[in-house]
């Protein structure tokens, strides 16, 4: 006898993070993300999104 497991619940994908205006690090990460997107490297796009999120979090103004 085969039993089925329960449903799989997936989270809604996160929106792409916006770089913080006036921040050179955020701007560089955004440029890198767009270059990666242009060349079709979506794994690197995802990596850049993670870096932008980490860099532009609530503590951003104290780190820049």
C-alpha positions in Angstrom: 0.0 0.0 0.0 1.3 3.5 -0.9 0.4 6.5 1.1 0.7 10.1 0.0 2.4 12.7 2.2 0.6 15.9 3.0 0.7 19.0 0.7 3.9 21.0 0.2 3.7 24.6 1.3 6.1 27.0 -0.4 6.7 30.6 0.6 6.1 33.4 -1.9 9.4 34.3 -3.6 11.0 37.4 -2.1 10.9 40.6 -4.2 14.2 41.7 -5.6 15.8 44.1 -3.1 16.4 47.7 -4.0 19.9 49.1 -3.4 20.0 52.0 -0.9 20.4 55.3 -2.7 23.8 57.0 -2.3 25.6 53.8 -1.1 28.6 52.8 -3.3 28.5 49.2 -2.1 24.8 48.8 -3.0 25.3 50.5 -6.4 28.2 48.1 -7.2 26.1 45.1 -6.1 23.2 46.3 -8.3 25.5 46.7 -11.3 26.9 43.3 -10.8 23.4 41.8 -10.5 22.4 43.4 -13.8 25.5 42.2 -15.6 24.8 38.7 -14.3 21.2 38.9 -15.4 22.4 40.1 -18.9 24.7 37.1 -19.2 22.0 34.7 -18.0 23.8 33.7 -14.7 20.7 33.6 -12.5 22.6 31.9 -9.7 24.8 34.9 -9.5 21.8 37.2 -9.7 20.4 35.4 -6.6 23.7 35.7 -4.8 23.8 39.4 -5.5 20.2 39.8 -4.2 21.3 38.0 -1.0 24.3 40.4 -0.6 22.1 43.5 -1.2 19.6 42.2 1.4 22.4 41.6 3.9 24.1 44.9 3.2 21.0 47.1 3.1 19.3 45.7 6.2 18.2 47.8 9.2 21.8 48.4 10.3 22.7 49.8 6.9 23.2 53.4 7.9 25.6 52.5 10.7 27.8 50.3 8.4 28.2 52.7 5.5 
